[in-house]
Amino acid sequence: MKIDWAALGSVFGVSLVVTVGLVALFTLGIAGLSRRERAAAQGGSATLAVTGAYVCFAACAAAVVYGIQLIVV
């Protein structure tokens, strides 16, 4: 058996970048929701922050669905 170390390293690198990207995207969504809470406490509106948070969460969900689709197909 011969292990293709370059391919294994490539898979590791891509999975690491995608994982860090998804965590960062989810963190941006959480930060957007916390801005909504802060704005509500001050009597303001944070429509753009909430919209951005929902977009971040939707992108995370789409990435998870795409990953599941890659595994199934």
Stockholm file with secondary structure:
# STOCKHOLM 1.0

chainA/1-73         MKIDWAALGSVFGVSLVVTVGLVALFTLGIAGLSRRERAAAQGGSATLAVTGAYVCFAACAAAVVYGIQLIVV
#=GR chainA/1-73 SS CCCCHHHHHHHHHHHHHHHHHHHHHHHHHHHHHHHHHHHHHHTCCCHHHHHHHHHHHHHHHHHHHHHHHHHHC
#=GC SS_cons        CCCCHHHHHHHHHHHHHHHHHHHHHHHHHHHHHHHHHHHHHHTCCCHHHHHHHHHHHHHHHHHHHHHHHHHHC
//
